[in-house]
Amino acid sequence: MTTARRLSLTLVVALGLAWSLLLALGGAWVLGTGHALWGESWAPLTRSAGAAGMLGGTLVFLTCVADRVYPSASRRLVLLAEVPVCVFLFVGIGVVVWSAW
């Protein structure tokens, strides 16, 4: 592996890790304290938004970090991990939009 490739891989992994941590921790914060800050009437929205944020962080980690660190992983295993997370993320986003409507 060349130095440029190693540096590029390190930067993508580091930025993907930071991005996924921000999404997951922000989602956990909204999930845990959002209804207390904005009132109980906003509880369904904040809970679904928090869950969607955590799922988004998981998906970003799987696609930006895990796929690059383990490029020779079984494609079947990768799909078994990424597809359900992506489906639940889109369902969560749909619930957020539906409850905000």
NORTA-V978787 format. One record per backbone hydrogen bond with DSSP energy under -0.5 kcal/mol. NH is the residue of the N-H (numbers start at 1). CO is the residue of the C=O. E is the energy in kcal/mol with one decimal. If there is no record, write none. Layout:
nh-><NH:NH>
co-><CO:CO>
e-><E:E>
This chain:
nh-><6:7:8:9:10:11:12:13:14:15:16:17:18:19:20:21:22:23:24:25:26:27:28:29:30:31:32:33:34:37:38:39:42:43:46:47:48:49:50:51:52:53:54:55:56:57:58:59:60:61:62:63:64:65:65:66:67:69:70:71:73:78:79:80:81:82:83:85:86:87:88:89:90:91:92:93:94:95:96:97:98:99:100:101>
co-><2:3:4:5:6:7:8:9:10:11:12:13:14:15:16:17:18:19:20:21:22:23:24:25:26:27:28:29:30:33:34:35:39:40:42:43:44:45:46:47:48:49:50:51:52:53:54:55:56:57:58:59:60:60:61:61:62:65:66:68:70:74:75:76:77:78:79:81:82:83:84:85:86:87:88:89:90:91:92:93:94:95:96:97>
e-><-2.4:-2.5:-2.4:-2.5:-2.3:-2.4:-2.4:-2.4:-2.5:-2.7:-2.5:-2.4:-2.2:-2.6:-2.5:-2.2:-2.3:-2.2:-2.7:-2.8:-2.1:-2.4:-2.3:-2.2:-2.5:-2.5:-2.1:-2.9:-1.7:-1.7:-2.4:-1.2:-1.4:-1.6:-2.8:-2.5:-2.0:-2.4:-2.4:-2.2:-2.2:-2.3:-2.2:-2.4:-2.5:-2.2:-1.9:-2.5:-2.5:-2.1:-2.5:-2.5:-2.9:-0.6:-1.8:-2.3:-1.4:-2.5:-2.4:-0.5:-1.3:-2.4:-2.5:-2.2:-1.3:-2.8:-2.0:-0.8:-2.4:-2.6:-2.7:-2.1:-2.3:-2.3:-2.5:-2.5:-2.2:-2.3:-2.3:-2.5:-2.6:-2.9:-1.8:-1.2>
